[in-house]
Amino acid sequence: MKDNETLVEVLDPRGQPSGIFGRRIEANSNPGAILDPKNQPTNNLNSMEGLQMAERVKTLNDKKIYLVDTGFFGAKEFLEEVQTWFVNNIPGAKTELRTKQGTIFSDDPALWEEIKENADAVVIGVGG
């Protein structure tokens, strides 16, 4: 590239994640807020030490599975297909398709609390 050329980064209309685990902004913020350096993530690997995934359930029969659409382009359609798969392949499983509030980068504490109280498993859709 020549010295006088400009490198331009093109983003998806909804924006792209920072690639850093733990990205969060307020649910009612403008989706463009991710481009503001003040909103960059503050989590680092040391602050996440000791975190573990939930224990795997032995069967999905008679279990409630939340399918969470994060708002990322294509996630809802993908999760609708996942829901159809469950109906056809594990009819004993009960699925609940939900859309997270706010932007794809924001938190939804009320939904996470509902999932903790009611779900046996969760699939979070980030794109399809």
MIRO-977174 format. One record per residue: residue number from 0; z, x, y negated of N, C-alpha, C in turn; residue in one letter; chain. Coordinates in steps of 0.02 Angstrom, whole numbers, plus 32768, in hexadecimal, padded with zeros to 4 digits. Layout:
     k    n_z    n_x    n_y   ca_z   ca_x   ca_y    c_z    c_x    c_y   r   c
   NUM      Z      X      Y      Z      X      Y      Z      X      Y   a   A
...
This chain:
     k    n_z    n_x    n_y   ca_z   ca_x   ca_y    c_z    c_x    c_y   r   c
     0   8000   802A   803A   8000   8000   8000   8000   802C   7FC2   m   A
     1   7FD9   8018   7F91   7FD6   803E   7F53   8013   8030   7F28   k   A
     2   8023   805E   7EFA   805E   8057   7ECF   805D   8018   7EA5   d   A
     3   8022   8001   7E90   8020   7FC8   7E63   801B   7F84   7E88   n   A
     4   801D   7F84   7ECB   801B   7F46   7EF1   8061   7F29   7EF8   e   A
     5   8065   7EE8   7EFD   80A5   7EC6   7F05   80A9   7EA8   7F4A   t   A
     6   80E0   7EB4   7F6B   80ED   7E96   7FAC   8110   7E54   7FA0   l   A
     7   80F3   7E1E   7FBC   810F   7DDB   7FB2   8126   7DC1   7FF6   v   A
     8   8162   7DA7   7FF8   817C   7D89   8035   8175   7D3D   802E   e   A
     9   8154   7D1E   805F   8149   7CD6   805E   817A   7CB6   808E   v   A
    10   819E   7C84   8075   81D0   7C61   809D   81B7   7C1C   80B0   l   A
    11   81CF   7C03   80E8   81C7   7BBE   80FC   81E0   7B92   80C2   d   A
    12   81C3   7B57   80B6   81DA   7B2D   807F   8225   7B1D   8081   p   A
    13   8242   7B1D   80BC   828A   7B10   80C0   82B3   7B50   80BB   r   A
    14   8292   7B89   80B9   82B5   7BCA   80B6   82C0   7BE4   80FC   g   A
    15   82CE   7C23   8101   82DA   7C43   8142   8321   7C5E   8142   q   A
    16   8341   7C5E   817D   8385   7C79   8180   8386   7CC3   8170   p   A
    17   83C0   7CDB   815B   83C7   7D20   8146   83C4   7D50   8181   s   A
    18   83CF   7D36   81BE   83D1   7D62   81F8   8416   7D7F   8204   g   A
    19   8445   7D6F   81D8   848A   7D88   81DF   84B4   7D4E   81FA   i   A
    20   84D5   7D59   8232   84FE   7D25   8250   8535   7D0F   8221   f   A
    21   8541   7CCE   821E   8577   7CB4   81F6   8561   7C9B   81B2   g   A
    22   8521   7C92   81A7   8507   7C7D   8166   851E   7C36   8156   r   A
    23   853D   7C2C   811C   8554   7BEA   8107   854D   7BE2   80BC   r   A
    24   8539   7BA6   80A7   853E   7B92   8062   8557   7B4A   8062   i   A
    25   8569   7B30   802A   8585   7AEC   8026   8551   7AB8   803A   e   A
    26   8568   7A82   805B   853B   7A4E   8074   8513   7A2D   803D   a   A
    27   852F   7A26   8001   850C   7A04   7FCB   84E6   7A33   7F9D   n   A
    28   84DE   7A72   7FB1   84BB   7AA2   7F87   846F   7A9A   7F8D   s   A
    29   844D   7AB4   7F5D   8404   7AB5   7F5D   83ED   7AE5   7F95   n   A
    30   83BA   7AD1   7FBD   83A2   7AFE   7FF2   838E   7B43   7FD8   p   A
    31   8379   7B47   7F99   8366   7B87   7F7C   83A1   7BB5   7F6F   g   A
    32   83DE   7B9B   7F77   841A   7BC3   7F6B   841E   7C00   7F98   a   A
    33   83FC   7BFE   7FD1   83FD   7C37   7FFE   83DD   7C75   7FDE   i   A
    34   83B3   7C6A   7FAD   8391   7CA2   7F8C   83BD   7CC3   7F57   l   A
    35   83F5   7CA3   7F45   8423   7CBE   7F13   8451   7CF1   7F35   d   A
    36   8451   7D2F   7F1D   847A   7D64   7F3D   84C4   7D52   7F40   p   A
    37   84DE   7D27   7F13   8524   7D14   7F14   8535   7CED   7F54   k   A
    38   8503   7CD0   7F74   850E   7CA8   7FB0   8502   7CCE   7FF1   n   A
    39   84FB   7D0F   7FED   84EF   7D35   802A   852C   7D35   8057   q   A
    40   8521   7D39   8099   855A   7D35   80C7   858A   7D6F   80BF   p   A
    41   85C8   7D61   80CD   85FB   7D94   80C8   8617   7DA8   810C   t   A
    42   8603   7D84   8141   861B   7D95   8184   85FE   7DD7   819A   n   A
    43   8624   7DFB   81C2   860C   7E37   81E1   8622   7E37   822A   n   A
    44   860B   7E66   8251   861B   7E67   8298   8666   7E6D   82A5   l   A
    45   868A   7E92   827B   86D2   7E99   8285   86F7   7E56   827D   n   A
    46   86E0   7E2C   824D   8701   7DEC   8242   86F4   7DBB   827B   s   A
    47   86C2   7DC8   82A4   86B0   7D9C   82DC   86CA   7DB5   831F   m   A
    48   86ED   7DED   831E   8708   7E09   835C   8737   7DD8   837D   e   A
    49   8730   7DD0   83BD   875B   7DA2   83E2   873F   7D5C   83EA   g   A
    50   870A   7D4C   83C5   86EB   7D0A   83CC   86C6   7D08   840F   l   A
    51   86CB   7CCF   8431   86A9   7CC7   8471   8688   7C83   8473   q   A
    52   8655   7C7F   849D   8635   7C3E   84A9   8664   7C13   84D3   m   A
    53   865A   7BD2   84CE   8683   7BA3   84F6   8673   7BAD   8540   a   A
    54   86A3   7B9C   856A   8699   7BA1   85B2   8663   7B70   85C8   e   A
    55   8638   7B85   85F6   8602   7B5B   860F   861E   7B23   863A   r   A
    56   8604   7AE5   8630   861A   7AAE   865B   85F6   7AB3   869E   v   A
    57   8618   7A9C   86D4   85FC   7AA2   8717   85C4   7A72   8725   k   A
    58   85C6   7A36   8706   8592   7A04   870F   8589   79DE   86CF   t   A
    59   854E   79C2   86C4   8542   799A   8689   8544   794F   8698   l   A
    60   854B   793E   86D8   8553   78F8   86EA   8593   78DC   86CC   n   A
    61   858E   78A1   86B0   85C7   787F   8690   85E4   78A7   8656   d   A
    62   85BC   78D0   8637   85D2   78F7   85FC   85AD   78DE   85BE   k   A
    63   85CD   78E6   8584   85AD   78D5   8545   8594   7915   8524   k   A
    64   8553   7916   8516   8532   7951   84FA   8517   7940   84B5   i   A
    65   852F   7963   8484   8515   795A   8440   84D8   7987   8437   y   A
    66   84A3   796A   841C   8467   798E   840B   8464   798F   83BE   l   A
    67   846E   79C8   83A0   8476   79CD   8357   8437   79EA   8336   v   A
    68   8419   79C0   830C   83DF   79D3   82E3   83FB   79F6   82A5   d   A
    69   83E9   7A35   829B   8403   7A5B   8262   83DC   7A50   8222   t   A
    70   83A3   7A2D   8227   8379   7A23   81ED   8340   7A56   81EA   g   A
    71   8340   7A86   8217   830A   7AB7   821A   82CB   7A93   8231   f   A
    72   8292   7AA4   8215   8253   7A82   8224   8245   7A80   8270   f   A
    73   823C   7A44   828A   822C   7A3C   82D0   8268   7A31   82FE   g   A
    74   82A5   7A3B   82E5   82E0   7A36   8310   82EA   79EF   832A   a   A
    75   82E3   79BD   82FF   82EF   7979   8315   82BE   7964   834C   k   A
    76   827E   7974   8342   824C   7962   8375   825A   7987   83B6   e   A
    77   826E   79C5   83B2   827F   79EB   83ED   82B9   79CB   8412   f   A
    78   82EE   79B8   83ED   8329   799B   840C   831B   7955   8428   l   A
    79   82EC   7931   840B   82D7   78F1   8428   82B8   78FC   846D   e   A
    80   8291   7932   8473   8274   7944   84B4   82AB   7959   84E5   e   A
    81   82DD   797D   84CD   8315   7991   84F8   833A   7952   8510   v   A
    82   8344   7923   84E3   8366   78E4   84F5   833F   78BF   852B   q   A
    83   82FD   78BC   8524   82D3   789D   8558   82D9   78C2   859A   t   A
    84   82DC   7905   8597   82E5   792C   85D4   8325   7919   85F7   w   A
    85   835C   7913   85D2   839B   78FF   85F0   8397   78BB   8611   f   A
    86   8377   788A   85F0   836F   7847   860C   834A   784B   864F   v   A
    87   8316   7875   8652   82ED   7879   868F   830B   78A5   86C5   n   A
    88   8333   78D6   86B3   834A   7908   86E4   8395   7905   86F3   n   A
    89   83BD   78F1   86C4   8405   78EB   86CF   841B   78A8   86B0   i   A
    90   8409   7871   86CF   8417   782F   86B1   8462   7821   86A9   p   A
    91   848D   7845   86CC   84D5   783A   86C5   84F1   7858   8685   g   A
    92   84CB   7884   8665   84E2   78A2   8626   84D5   7872   85ED   a   A
    93   8503   7871   85BE   84FB   7847   8582   84ED   7875   8547   k   A
    94   84B6   7868   8524   84A4   7893   84EC   84AD   786E   84AA   t   A
    95   84C0   7894   8478   84CA   787A   8434   84A3   78A7   8405   e   A
    96   846B   788E   83EA   8442   78B5   83BB   845D   78AB   8375   l   A
    97   8470   78E2   8355   848C   78E0   8311   8469   7911   82E5   r   A
    98   8466   7901   82A4   844A   792E   8272   8482   7948   8247   t   A
    99   8487   798A   8242   84BA   79AB   8219   84AC   799C   81CF   k   A
   100   84E0   7990   81A9   84DA   7983   8161   84CB   79C4   813B   q   A
   101   84AD   79BD   8101   84A0   79F6   80D7   8460   7A1B   80EB   g   A
   102   845D   7A5A   80D8   8423   7A83   80E7   842C   7AA6   812A   t   A
   103   83F8   7AC7   8141   83FD   7AEA   8181   842F   7B23   8180   i   A
   104   8442   7B39   8145   8470   7B71   813E   84B7   7B5C   812C   f   A
   105   84C3   7B1C   8124   8505   7B05   810E   8530   7AED   8148   s   A
   106   856F   7AE8   813B   85A0   7AD3   816C   85A5   7A87   816D   d   A
   107   85BC   7A6A   81A4   85C8   7A22   81AA   860A   7A19   81D0   d   A
   108   8643   7A27   81B1   8683   7A25   81D4   8691   79E3   81F6   p   A
   109   867E   79AB   81D9   868C   796A   81F7   8667   7963   823A   a   A
   110   8629   7979   823D   8603   7976   827C   8622   79A4   82B0   l   A
   111   8634   79E1   829C   8652   7A10   82CC   8693   79F4   82E9   w   A
   112   86BB   79D3   82BE   86F9   79B5   82D6   86EB   797C   8306   e   A
   113   86B9   7952   82F6   86A6   791C   8324   8690   7937   8368   e   A
   114   866A   796D   8366   8653   798C   83A4   868E   79A7   83CD   i   A
   115   86BD   79C8   83AB   86F8   79E1   83CE   871F   79A9   83F1   k   A
   116   8722   796F   83D0   8748   7937   83EB   8723   7912   8422   e   A
   117   86E1   790D   841E   86BC   78E0   8449   868B   78FF   847B   n   A
   118   8676   793C   846F   8640   7959   8498   865B   7984   84D1   a   A
   119   8636   7983   8507   8643   79B2   853F   8617   79EF   8539   d   A
   120   85DE   79E7   8516   85AF   7A1E   850C   8585   7A0E   84CE   a   A
   121   8565   7A41   84B3   853C   7A38   8477   84FF   7A65   847B   v   A
   122   84C6   7A4B   8464   8489   7A71   845C   8479   7A6F   8411   v   A
   123   8475   7AA9   83F2   8465   7AAB   83AB   841D   7AC1   83A4   i   A
   124   83F4   7A95   8385   83AC   7AA3   837E   839E   7AC5   833C   g   A
   125   837F   7AFF   8340   836E   7B24   8304   8323   7B24   82F7   v   A
   126   82FC   7B06   8322   82B4   7B02   8316   8291   7AEF   8356   g   A
   127   8255   7AD9   834F   8231   7AC3   838A   81EB   7ADE   838D   g   A
